[in-house]
Amino acid sequence: MAFCEIKNLCKSYGEGSNKTAVLNDINLSIEEGEFVAIVGFSGSGKTTLVSALAGLLEGDSGEILFKGKPVTGPSPERGIVFQSYSLMPWLTVFDNIALAVDQVFCSWPKSKRKAHVQKYIDMVSLSHATDRRPAELSGGMRQRVSVARALAMQPEMLLLDEPLSALDALTRANLQDELNIISQKEKKTILLITNDVDEAILLADRVIPLNPGPKASLGPEFVINIPRPRDRTAMNHDEEFKFLRKEITSYLMKVGMEAAGNDDSKTLPDLQPNTSFPPNDAAKQAALATSPALNKYVEFSQVTKIYPTPKGPLTVVDEFDLKMKKGEFISLIDHSGCGKSTVLSMVAGLNDISGGGIILDGKEVTGAGPDRGVVFQAPSLFPWLTAKENVKLGVERVYPHGTKKERDEIVEYYLSRVGLADSMDKKAAELSNGMKQRVGIARAFALSPKLLLLDEPFGMLDSLTRWELQEVLMEVWKRTQVTAICVTHDVDEAILLADRVVMMTNGPNAKVGKILEVDLPRPRTRKQLLEHPDYYRLREELLTFLADCDKEHDDSDTPEPQEKEISQETDSAPTAQSQEDRLAVNA
């Protein structure tokens, strides 16, 4: 008898014509002590599945058995950790965990409950933060509290619903390592819902895709025969890891493409933006084509950013130097909080430069302008406008000399290229996060900017949606050849997109640490990348650089309090939201 078993589970939401089938005929058996990972796209029904397992909702048909008995409601036997932390903001770390322990183990003496709570605080490396409240913790630390709380209830099965997806890469890696240790030490039966293939392979005994909805179903299972303990750096050289990574990724991309669709029927009018040279100025165009300035089309010269703080000046970026060719794509990578977004906001003209200067196409950057298109992590669309109207706002600014028909053609072309041909007239409030980000990408390209700036544009999306939008970005970029800088902490994304990857040192005083040439043929797709013989060598160089940066810290918890302290001290720094608001005004 399986420890946990799902039999023919189906689940729908809504009634009548508005009824949507989410899960269809889900069958799964999990053995005691097994670690199973379910990977799937956003909106495919992953959270519905884990909520049913937790007893938080009932299926329309089928059943879930736990130790042979039907699941009819929630129980401390099945502990759950969601993506959101759900901590009591007025309680300390200790008290948040004690709240659950006191409910489940009310018959224990107070001293035993106190020692039990402290044991799990120590297990997730939060001993130094026992008396802090959630507002004083970083995102990673809050999620550690959630994990500790779930474990302290001593469930027989642990359900993890994308618990790490909202965290930066370094914090996510640290928590993955802790989950790995906990799963082996506690010998828990664990079901992990994730959108990260690498995370699934690193942690699980089996990986099972959840096919895109509606009527989502489970795909083929992949058994992970990689010995434990698993080291992510060592796995980069493991042939079994490479094979599994390629097979799972290929399967997910295949089912993802089958569920999506693009419209290739739209065409662009022959119209130049007002940020370019006049199309009839042939002499100026010819001079530009042969100018040596093309090799330093964008030039950062000793660019420095200093913020005032109560403890004195804080140098976030220190003499950043870089030259870019026209049409070059640069990826800027480091760990979160190390200055890469600050560099991007300065070249966008959204953040004042404290020292040095930035030249774009022979002119110094002194403020924001439509010659620089920006895509932020959050696209910040006007919710009451349609997708088409949101893009048209910028197009009307840079194509005032075009006819209404020509401007509409530009808007429709780029929205169709990002897969929104059937959603142009939907209001932004009605779109999913992935669709909103597609609008943001279309809006940036539609401006035909001299420089495209991408500030972790896919950071808020699940990794599978991110793959899809990376492909969209590459396809549209191939047509425009716009000079571009993409800030990312994703090693694979950096290699996929870039001609060069610029690695920044840890902040404060962040600067260019190393530059990696990505000499891989274009056009690139993720599938081609995984098959190229040089890919894992390039990946190893980036992983090694980032790992060396980690070693500069005494322990894995050090960066989190420091990041929090810096963020509190630099409230004058513009946020991504306020930067985009300023961009909208300038555009």
C-alpha positions as a printed NumPy array, in Angstrom:
array([[  0.   ,   0.   ,   0.   ],
       [  1.34 ,   3.422,  -1.002],
       [  1.943,   5.959,   1.765],
       [ -0.02 ,   8.575,  -0.192],
       [ -2.125,   7.872,  -3.256],
       [ -4.146,  10.011,  -5.664],
       [ -6.747,   8.154,  -7.71 ],
       [ -8.488,   9.648, -10.763],
       [ -8.635,  13.139,  -9.223],
       [-10.547,  15.778, -11.228],
       [-11.192,  19.367, -10.185],
       [-13.035,  22.259, -11.851],
       [-13.891,  25.819, -10.859],
       [-16.972,  27.856, -11.791],
       [-20.402,  26.858, -13.008],
       [-22.151,  26.358, -16.345],
       [-20.527,  28.167, -19.275],
       [-17.932,  29.647, -16.902],
       [-16.797,  26.243, -15.67 ],
       [-13.075,  25.569, -16.135],
       [-11.607,  22.088, -15.745],
       [ -8.262,  22.488, -13.923],
       [ -7.146,  18.929, -13.083],
       [ -8.116,  15.877, -15.111],
       [ -7.657,  12.231, -14.066],
       [ -4.616,  12.718, -11.798],
       [ -3.075,   9.45 , -10.587],
       [  0.   ,   9.337,  -8.344],
       [  1.473,   6.977,  -5.725],
       [  4.125,   8.18 ,  -3.26 ],
       [  6.081,   5.802,  -1.033],
       [  7.015,   6.574,   2.574],
       [ 10.262,   8.561,   2.783],
       [ 10.186,   9.427,  -0.934],
       [ 10.875,  12.926,  -2.295],
       [  8.713,  13.659,  -5.365],
       [  8.845,  16.888,  -7.379],
       [  5.99 ,  18.068,  -9.606],
       [  7.086,  20.621, -12.234],
       [  4.711,  22.651, -14.355],
       [  3.723,  26.002, -15.822],
       [  1.938,  28.753, -13.899],
       [ -1.787,  28.206, -14.04 ],
       [ -1.441,  24.49 , -14.751],
       [ -3.095,  23.475, -11.469],
       [ -0.069,  22.802,  -9.237],
       [ -1.441,  24.741,  -6.26 ],
       [ -4.866,  23.12 ,  -6.702],
       [ -3.191,  19.703,  -6.572],
       [ -1.193,  20.413,  -3.406],
       [ -4.214,  22.048,  -1.739],
       [ -6.242,  18.897,  -2.402],
       [ -3.454,  16.783,  -0.888],
       [ -3.455,  19.036,   2.182],
       [ -7.216,  18.601,   2.515],
       [ -7.889,  22.308,   1.91 ],
       [-10.267,  21.59 ,  -0.991],
       [-12.195,  18.653,  -2.382],
       [-11.984,  17.225,  -5.869],
       [-15.069,  16.883,  -8.095],
       [-14.325,  13.19 ,  -8.47 ],
       [-11.652,  10.677,  -7.551],
       [-10.028,  10.363,  -4.139],
       [ -6.85 ,  10.955,  -2.149],
       [ -5.703,   8.316,   0.336],
       [ -3.175,   8.956,   3.095],
       [ -1.938,   5.794,   4.806],
       [ -4.934,   4.013,   3.285],
       [ -7.565,   6.441,   4.62 ],
       [ -9.427,   9.097,   2.579],
       [ -8.291,  12.698,   3.014],
       [-11.373,  14.644,   4.092],
       [ -9.796,  17.795,   5.544],
       [ -6.569,  19.388,   6.792],
       [ -4.449,  17.564,   9.361],
       [ -1.104,  18.173,  11.121],
       [ -0.027,  14.848,   9.599],
       [  0.415,  16.77 ,   6.338],
       [  2.374,  20.006,   6.829],
       [  2.279,  22.59 ,   4.052],
       [  4.552,  25.494,   3.094],
       [  3.182,  27.934,   0.526],
       [  5.021,  30.457,  -1.659],
       [  3.734,  33.288,   0.555],
       [  5.   ,  33.272,   4.111],
       [  1.729,  33.851,   6.05 ],
       [  3.487,  34.821,   9.266],
       [  1.897,  36.806,  12.093],
       [  3.64 ,  40.194,  11.748],
       [  3.356,  41.086,  15.437],
       [  4.959,  37.834,  16.633],
       [  8.666,  36.989,  16.762],
       [ 10.25 ,  34.079,  14.884],
       [ 10.014,  31.974,  18.038],
       [  6.387,  32.913,  18.704],
       [  5.281,  32.258,  15.098],
       [  6.558,  28.694,  15.372],
       [  5.383,  28.246,  18.964],
       [  1.843,  29.18 ,  17.912],
       [  1.649,  26.011,  15.79 ],
       [  3.551,  23.823,  18.267],
       [  1.258,  24.837,  21.146],
       [ -1.775,  23.795,  19.104],
       [ -0.446,  20.418,  17.977],
       [  1.422,  19.421,  21.158],
       [ -0.731,  21.072,  23.795],
       [ -0.259,  18.093,  26.164],
       [  3.513,  18.6  ,  26.323],
       [  5.015,  20.562,  29.226],
       [  6.028,  24.145,  28.429],
       [  9.77 ,  23.427,  28.678],
       [  9.527,  20.599,  26.163],
       [  7.553,  22.745,  23.705],
       [ 10.109,  25.555,  24.062],
       [ 13.037,  23.203,  23.368],
       [ 11.155,  21.735,  20.404],
       [ 10.603,  25.167,  18.844],
       [ 14.256,  26.102,  19.34 ],
       [ 15.393,  22.845,  17.714],
       [ 13.694,  23.734,  14.434],
       [ 14.816,  27.36 ,  14.562],
       [ 18.386,  26.054,  14.813],
       [ 17.729,  23.561,  12.   ],
       [ 16.95 ,  26.356,   9.519],
       [ 19.891,  28.491,  10.744],
       [ 17.82 ,  31.242,  12.372],
       [ 19.232,  31.071,  15.921],
       [ 20.499,  34.64 ,  15.596],
       [ 17.005,  35.876,  14.625],
       [ 14.896,  34.134,  17.275],
       [ 13.5  ,  37.382,  18.688],
       [ 13.04 ,  39.266,  15.398],
       [  9.639,  40.004,  13.894],
       [  8.86 ,  39.273,  10.19 ],
       [  9.296,  42.934,   9.188],
       [ 12.915,  42.69 ,  10.364],
       [ 13.639,  39.63 ,   8.199],
       [ 14.574,  39.226,   4.545],
       [ 12.323,  37.192,   2.239],
       [ 14.589,  34.175,   2.52 ],
       [ 14.573,  34.304,   6.305],
       [ 10.761,  34.548,   6.4  ],
       [ 10.519,  31.459,   4.239],
       [ 12.896,  29.646,   6.617],
       [ 10.443,  30.433,   9.424],
       [  7.617,  28.898,   7.367],
       [  9.67 ,  25.746,   6.755],
       [ 10.636,  25.512,  10.439],
       [  6.996,  25.951,  11.501],
       [  5.842,  23.169,   9.179],
       [  8.619,  20.827,  10.341],
       [  8.041,  21.613,  14.031],
       [  4.516,  20.22 ,  13.728],
       [  6.264,  16.923,  12.892],
       [  4.078,  16.054,   9.905],
       [  4.425,  12.632,   8.389],
       [  4.338,  14.242,   4.945],
       [  5.616,  17.681,   3.954],
       [  3.913,  19.55 ,   1.095],
       [  5.984,  22.362,  -0.433],
       [  4.098,  24.648,  -2.844],
       [  6.807,  26.604,  -4.708],
       [  8.311,  27.749,  -1.384],
       [ 11.45 ,  29.228,  -2.958],
       [ 10.182,  30.728,  -6.214],
       [ 10.006,  34.329,  -4.96 ],
       [ 13.601,  34.323,  -3.669],
       [ 16.824,  35.467,  -5.295],
       [ 19.17 ,  32.799,  -6.69 ],
       [ 21.655,  32.804,  -3.79 ],
       [ 18.987,  32.6  ,  -1.063],
       [ 17.15 ,  29.96 ,  -3.075],
       [ 20.315,  27.857,  -3.377],
       [ 20.958,  28.11 ,   0.377],
       [ 17.407,  26.978,   1.184],
       [ 17.606,  24.161,  -1.378],
       [ 20.682,  22.883,   0.441],
       [ 18.852,  23.059,   3.772],
       [ 15.82 ,  21.213,   2.371],
       [ 18.19 ,  18.556,   1.033],
       [ 19.723,  18.093,   4.49 ],
       [ 16.33 ,  18.119,   6.226],
       [ 14.856,  15.55 ,   3.819],
       [ 17.709,  13.146,   4.558],
       [ 18.006,  13.883,   8.288],
       [ 14.275,  13.851,   9.07 ],
       [ 13.477,  11.141,   6.492],
       [ 10.254,  12.921,   5.628],
       [  7.952,  12.031,   2.763],
       [  8.01 ,  15.198,   0.668],
       [  6.042,  16.46 ,  -2.308],
       [  7.623,  19.575,  -3.857],
       [  5.712,  21.747,  -6.322],
       [  8.232,  23.733,  -8.357],
       [  8.77 ,  25.418, -11.703],
       [ 12.558,  24.984, -11.553],
       [ 13.903,  21.868, -13.304],
       [ 17.348,  22.15 , -11.692],
       [ 15.756,  22.413,  -8.237],
       [ 13.634,  19.339,  -8.909],
       [ 16.619,  17.252, -10.062],
       [ 18.783,  18.449,  -7.159],
       [ 16.244,  17.505,  -4.481],
       [ 13.921,  14.748,  -5.706],
       [ 13.893,  10.988,  -6.2  ],
       [ 11.328,  11.382,  -8.995],
       [ 10.369,  14.347, -11.165],
       [  6.922,  14.396, -12.774],
       [  5.732,  17.141, -15.165],
       [  2.219,  18.557, -14.853],
       [  1.008,  19.267, -18.381],
       [ -0.499,  22.73 , -19.05 ],
       [ -4.195,  23.208, -18.368],
       [ -7.058,  23.368, -18.78 ],
       [ -7.579,  19.725, -17.874],
       [ -4.007,  19.413, -16.635],
       [ -2.693,  15.879, -16.367],
       [  0.545,  14.309, -15.188],
       [  3.222,  13.578, -17.78 ],
       [  5.87 ,  10.832, -17.775],
       [  7.93 ,  10.421, -14.612],
       [ 11.716,  10.819, -14.601],
       [ 13.628,   8.793, -12.006],
       [ 16.657,  10.669, -10.611],
       [ 19.462,   8.144, -10.252],
       [ 22.074,  10.605,  -9.027],
       [ 23.804,   9.617,  -5.741],
       [ 23.257,  11.752,  -2.649],
       [ 24.456,  14.116,  -1.346],
       [ 24.136,  16.135,  -4.575],
       [ 26.351,  19.136,  -5.12 ],
       [ 25.054,  21.608,  -7.72 ],
       [ 28.548,  22.519,  -8.925],
       [ 29.598,  18.876,  -9.247],
       [ 26.345,  18.027, -11.055],
       [ 27.367,  20.452, -13.791],
       [ 29.861,  17.717, -14.808],
       [ 27.499,  14.767, -14.244],
       [ 26.354,  13.143, -17.501],
       [ 23.173,  11.775, -15.883],
       [ 22.257,  15.283, -14.697],
       [ 22.862,  16.721, -18.169],
       [ 20.753,  13.976, -19.746],
       [ 17.85 ,  14.392, -17.291],
       [ 17.991,  18.175, -17.565],
       [ 17.794,  17.978, -21.35 ],
       [ 14.99 ,  15.387, -21.383],
       [ 12.777,  17.123, -18.814],
       [ 13.356,  20.553, -20.369],
       [ 12.618,  19.262, -23.877],
       [  9.394,  17.632, -22.705],
       [  8.178,  20.762, -20.916],
       [  9.031,  23.001, -23.863],
       [  7.218,  20.626, -26.217],
       [  3.973,  20.596, -24.224],
       [  4.31 ,  24.335, -23.57 ],
       [  4.615,  25.139, -27.278],
       [  1.625,  22.936, -28.079],
       [ -0.458,  24.952, -25.607],
       [  0.671,  28.347, -26.971],
       [  0.337,  30.054, -30.34 ],
       [  1.669,  33.045, -32.281],
       [  0.366,  35.144, -35.159],
       [  2.949,  35.73 , -37.9  ],
       [  0.603,  37.584, -40.244],
       [  1.338,  41.124, -39.003],
       [  3.939,  43.309, -40.772],
       [  5.794,  46.471, -39.793],
       [  5.324,  49.704, -41.774],
       [  8.435,  51.36 , -43.229],
       [  8.625,  54.09 , -40.591],
       [ 11.587,  55.438, -38.603],
       [ 11.186,  56.611, -34.97 ],
       [ 11.961,  60.223, -34.138],
       [ 14.856,  59.024, -31.935],
       [ 16.799,  57.967, -35.079],
       [ 18.431,  60.063, -37.789],
       [ 15.972,  61.338, -40.408],
       [ 15.615,  58.597, -43.042],
       [ 16.491,  61.013, -45.885],
       [ 19.797,  62.065, -44.282],
       [ 21.871,  59.611, -46.35 ],
       [ 25.212,  61.32 , -45.685],
       [ 24.759,  61.12 , -41.931],
       [ 23.674,  57.507, -42.106],
       [ 26.722,  56.594, -44.225],
       [ 29.053,  58.382, -41.824],
       [ 27.57 ,  56.475, -38.913],
       [ 27.95 ,  53.118, -40.656],
       [ 31.734,  53.557, -40.968],
       [ 32.331,  55.365, -37.669],
       [ 34.74 ,  53.801, -35.122],
       [ 32.256,  55.015, -32.503],
       [ 30.197,  51.91 , -33.321],
       [ 32.649,  49.944, -31.156],
       [ 31.769,  52.155, -28.199],
       [ 28.151,  52.893, -29.013],
       [ 27.469,  52.708, -25.263],
       [ 30.293,  53.728, -22.95 ],
       [ 30.354,  53.585, -19.159],
       [ 33.328,  55.53 , -17.807],
       [ 34.112,  55.172, -14.079],
       [ 30.395,  55.264, -13.266],
       [ 29.845,  55.538,  -9.522],
       [ 26.748,  55.651,  -7.346],
       [ 26.872,  56.831,  -3.722],
       [ 23.887,  56.979,  -1.376],
       [ 23.845,  59.034,   1.829],
       [ 23.037,  56.934,   4.913],
       [ 22.879,  57.641,   8.66 ],
       [ 26.25 ,  55.886,   8.952],
       [ 27.868,  57.922,   6.198],
       [ 28.146,  57.645,   2.384],
       [ 27.529,  54.158,   0.948],
       [ 29.175,  53.443,  -2.418],
       [ 26.935,  50.903,  -4.13 ],
       [ 28.632,  51.007,  -7.567],
       [ 32.311,  51.936,  -7.754],
       [ 33.92 ,  53.085, -11.048],
       [ 31.989,  50.759, -13.368],
       [ 33.719,  50.673, -16.802],
       [ 32.317,  49.059, -19.954],
       [ 32.204,  49.684, -23.725],
       [ 29.498,  48.163, -25.95 ],
       [ 29.285,  47.79 , -29.719],
       [ 26.176,  48.805, -31.624],
       [ 23.838,  45.808, -31.818],
       [ 25.574,  43.96 , -28.975],
       [ 23.607,  42.104, -26.283],
       [ 25.156,  42.205, -22.798],
       [ 24.018,  40.211, -19.75 ],
       [ 24.863,  41.754, -16.38 ],
       [ 24.983,  39.137, -13.624],
       [ 25.674,  38.978,  -9.886],
       [ 23.83 ,  38.082,  -6.714],
       [ 20.853,  40.156,  -5.628],
       [ 21.715,  43.448,  -3.977],
       [ 25.082,  43.852,  -5.693],
       [ 24.438,  46.923,  -7.856],
       [ 23.451,  45.645, -11.297],
       [ 19.976,  47.219, -11.212],
       [ 21.575,  50.469, -10.038],
       [ 23.788,  50.463, -13.141],
       [ 20.733,  49.886, -15.328],
       [ 18.715,  52.656, -13.672],
       [ 21.597,  55.112, -14.214],
       [ 21.88 ,  54.387, -17.94 ],
       [ 18.084,  54.622, -18.158],
       [ 18.378,  58.133, -16.718],
       [ 16.167,  57.215, -13.766],
       [ 18.883,  57.46 , -11.111],
       [ 21.449,  60.255, -10.833],
       [ 25.108,  59.376, -11.432],
       [ 27.389,  60.294,  -8.506],
       [ 30.611,  60.111, -10.523],
       [ 31.846,  59.3  , -14.03 ],
       [ 29.566,  59.359, -17.061],
       [ 27.584,  57.336, -19.618],
       [ 27.633,  58.014, -23.378],
       [ 24.955,  56.631, -25.729],
       [ 25.433,  57.126, -29.473],
       [ 27.776,  60.071, -28.929],
       [ 25.574,  61.865, -26.379],
       [ 25.886,  61.954, -22.61 ],
       [ 23.014,  60.412, -20.663],
       [ 21.51 ,  63.127, -18.449],
       [ 17.933,  61.945, -17.992],
       [ 15.273,  59.49 , -19.144],
       [ 14.092,  59.439, -22.739],
       [ 12.318,  57.302, -25.354],
       [ 15.664,  56.413, -26.989],
       [ 15.998,  53.891, -24.13 ],
       [ 13.304,  51.253, -23.764],
       [ 13.049,  49.699, -20.307],
       [ 11.427,  46.43 , -19.246],
       [ 11.228,  46.059, -15.474],
       [ 10.559,  42.986, -13.365],
       [  7.038,  44.355, -12.835],
       [  5.7  ,  45.873, -16.083],
       [  3.497,  48.471, -14.286],
       [  0.808,  48.728, -16.941],
       [ -2.179,  51.042, -16.656],
       [ -4.806,  48.503, -15.508],
       [ -7.773,  50.351, -17.034],
       [ -6.18 ,  50.384, -20.519],
       [ -6.073,  47.477, -22.94 ],
       [ -2.822,  45.785, -23.929],
       [ -2.963,  47.669, -27.229],
       [ -3.584,  51.03 , -25.543],
       [ -0.699,  50.487, -23.106],
       [  1.743,  49.924, -25.972],
       [  0.263,  52.729, -28.085],
       [  1.086,  55.374, -25.43 ],
       [  4.807,  55.146, -26.202],
       [  4.355,  54.558, -29.937],
       [  2.48 ,  57.855, -30.302],
       [  5.437,  59.614, -28.684],
       [  8.168,  58.22 , -30.955],
       [  6.12 ,  58.046, -34.188],
       [  4.207,  61.368, -34.144],
       [  4.952,  61.733, -37.873],
       [  3.211,  58.444, -38.723],
       [ -0.437,  57.964, -39.586],
       [ -2.865,  56.38 , -37.127],
       [ -2.926,  53.266, -39.325],
       [  0.891,  52.998, -39.267],
       [  1.016,  53.415, -35.497],
       [ -1.676,  50.751, -35.053],
       [  0.307,  48.402, -37.309],
       [  3.419,  48.86 , -35.147],
       [  1.476,  48.134, -31.949],
       [ -0.268,  45.086, -33.407],
       [  2.949,  43.717, -34.898],
       [  4.832,  43.603, -31.601],
       [  1.874,  42.341, -29.578],
       [  1.401,  39.532, -32.088],
       [  5.124,  38.716, -31.934],
       [  4.891,  38.164, -28.17 ],
       [  1.864,  35.873, -28.546],
       [ -0.906,  38.334, -27.661],
       [ -2.673,  38.531, -31.019],
       [ -5.899,  37.321, -29.408],
       [ -5.575,  39.434, -26.245],
       [ -4.816,  42.926, -27.608],
       [ -8.173,  44.303, -26.533],
       [ -8.136,  42.839, -23.03 ],
       [ -7.575,  45.286, -20.188],
       [ -4.266,  44.893, -18.341],
       [ -6.163,  44.01 , -15.149],
       [ -7.539,  40.92 , -16.918],
       [ -4.107,  39.58 , -17.945],
       [ -1.93 ,  37.046, -16.115],
       [  1.532,  38.075, -14.88 ],
       [  3.148,  36.371, -17.857],
       [  0.843,  38.158, -20.301],
       [  1.5  ,  41.514, -18.617],
       [  5.231,  40.975, -19.031],
       [  4.691,  40.195, -22.711],
       [  2.968,  43.569, -23.029],
       [  5.977,  45.188, -21.336],
       [  8.364,  43.547, -23.813],
       [  6.178,  44.537, -26.785],
       [  6.003,  48.11 , -25.469],
       [  9.799,  48.375, -25.202],
       [ 10.46 ,  46.976, -28.689],
       [  7.722,  49.104, -30.243],
       [  9.632,  52.247, -29.265],
       [ 12.519,  51.116, -31.539],
       [ 14.962,  52.339, -28.88 ],
       [ 18.669,  52.878, -29.406],
       [ 19.238,  50.909, -26.219],
       [ 16.974,  48.216, -24.718],
       [ 17.296,  47.823, -20.941],
       [ 15.914,  44.693, -19.282],
       [ 15.921,  44.658, -15.471],
       [ 15.298,  41.006, -14.526],
       [ 12.307,  41.069, -16.895],
       [ 11.298,  37.494, -16.124],
       [ 12.247,  37.447, -12.437],
       [  8.65 ,  37.363, -11.166],
       [  7.616,  34.567, -13.533],
       [  7.89 ,  30.818, -13.133],
       [ 10.895,  29.358, -14.918],
       [  8.801,  27.635, -17.594],
       [  7.002,  30.847, -18.575],
       [ 10.435,  32.497, -18.432],
       [ 11.783,  30.014, -20.992],
       [  8.93 ,  30.814, -23.316],
       [  9.414,  34.59 , -23.019],
       [ 13.184,  34.249, -23.453],
       [ 12.482,  32.582, -26.786],
       [ 10.062,  35.399, -27.654],
       [ 12.661,  37.996, -26.674],
       [ 15.359,  36.332, -28.777],
       [ 13.066,  36.035, -31.783],
       [ 12.053,  39.713, -31.667],
       [ 15.627,  40.841, -30.921],
       [ 16.857,  38.888, -33.966],
       [ 14.627,  41.061, -36.166],
       [ 15.634,  44.386, -34.591],
       [ 19.297,  43.821, -33.568],
       [ 18.813,  46.518, -30.936],
       [ 21.71 ,  47.146, -28.535],
       [ 20.62 ,  45.599, -25.237],
       [ 21.603,  45.127, -21.595],
       [ 19.818,  42.5  , -19.495],
       [ 20.227,  42.368, -15.716],
       [ 19.753,  38.829, -14.422],
       [ 20.849,  36.446, -11.683],
       [ 19.982,  33.408, -13.845],
       [ 23.146,  31.8  , -15.26 ],
       [ 21.33 ,  30.001, -18.095],
       [ 19.41 ,  33.138, -19.066],
       [ 22.64 ,  35.154, -19.139],
       [ 24.3  ,  32.687, -21.54 ],
       [ 21.213,  32.234, -23.735],
       [ 20.735,  35.949, -24.387],
       [ 24.181,  37.498, -24.477],
       [ 27.191,  38.106, -26.694],
       [ 29.096,  38.856, -23.48 ],
       [ 28.288,  38.233, -19.821],
       [ 29.569,  40.933, -17.476],
       [ 30.026,  39.591, -13.936],
       [ 29.872,  42.141, -11.13 ],
       [ 31.643,  41.796,  -7.8  ],
       [ 29.677,  41.672,  -4.559],
       [ 28.495,  45.022,  -3.261],
       [ 28.873,  47.502,  -1.819],
       [ 31.6  ,  49.011,  -4.055],
       [ 30.465,  46.717,  -6.875],
       [ 32.34 ,  46.91 , -10.172],
       [ 33.104,  44.768, -13.222],
       [ 34.773,  41.598, -11.943],
       [ 35.074,  39.488, -15.101],
       [ 33.721,  39.436, -18.659],
       [ 32.824,  36.164, -20.398],
       [ 32.627,  35.983, -24.209],
       [ 29.679,  33.814, -25.299],
       [ 30.867,  32.53 , -28.663],
       [ 27.795,  30.438, -29.462],
       [ 25.983,  30.605, -32.818],
       [ 22.782,  32.61 , -33.229],
       [ 19.849,  32.305, -33.433],
       [ 19.782,  30.449, -30.1  ],
       [ 17.109,  28.382, -28.465],
       [ 17.261,  26.694, -25.081],
       [ 17.21 ,  23.292, -26.783],
       [ 20.216,  24.233, -28.961],
       [ 21.981,  25.621, -25.908],
       [ 21.656,  22.359, -23.967],
       [ 23.076,  20.433, -26.919],
       [ 26.078,  22.699, -27.602],
       [ 29.43 ,  21.223, -26.428],
       [ 30.653,  24.569, -25.001],
       [ 27.521,  25.347, -22.998],
       [ 28.465,  23.562, -19.772],
       [ 31.986,  25.037, -19.894],
       [ 30.523,  28.559, -20.011],
       [ 28.034,  27.656, -17.308],
       [ 30.858,  26.374, -15.109],
       [ 32.762,  29.662, -15.439],
       [ 29.759,  31.671, -14.291],
       [ 28.902,  29.282, -11.45 ],
       [ 32.51 ,  29.32 , -10.256],
       [ 32.617,  33.132, -10.248],
       [ 29.365,  33.338,  -8.266],
       [ 30.54 ,  30.629,  -5.858],
       [ 33.79 ,  32.513,  -5.273],
       [ 31.718,  35.612,  -4.468],
       [ 29.776,  33.561,  -1.91 ],
       [ 33.001,  32.576,  -0.157],
       [ 33.657,  36.208,   0.656],
       [ 30.886,  35.928,   3.249],
       [ 31.471,  34.136,   6.544],
       [ 28.222,  32.141,   6.341],
       [ 25.065,  31.82 ,   4.316],
       [ 23.038,  34.048,   6.645],
       [ 25.355,  37.039,   6.468],
       [ 24.137,  38.46 ,   3.137],
       [ 20.496,  38.548,   4.2  ],
       [ 20.769,  40.857,   7.221],
       [ 23.236,  43.02 ,   5.294],
       [ 20.851,  43.323,   2.361],
       [ 18.091,  44.276,   4.763],
       [ 20.294,  46.852,   6.47 ],
       [ 21.354,  48.398,   3.187],
       [ 17.775,  48.539,   1.924],
       [ 16.742,  50.378,   5.08 ],
       [ 19.593,  52.82 ,   4.771],
       [ 19.041,  53.646,   1.109],
       [ 15.393,  54.603,   1.053],
       [ 16.318,  57.462,  -1.267],
       [ 17.133,  54.954,  -4.014],
       [ 14.256,  54.737,  -6.523],
       [ 12.328,  51.491,  -6.585],
       [ 11.499,  49.605,  -9.79 ],
       [  7.929,  50.853,  -9.501],
       [  8.899,  54.505,  -9.078],
       [ 11.455,  54.232, -11.881],
       [  8.823,  52.965, -14.273],
       [  6.436,  55.73 , -13.22 ],
       [  9.139,  58.267, -14.027],
       [  9.773,  56.576, -17.362],
       [  6.086,  56.834, -18.261],
       [  6.219,  60.57 , -17.587],
       [  9.306,  61.02 , -19.758],
       [  7.874,  58.868, -22.542]])
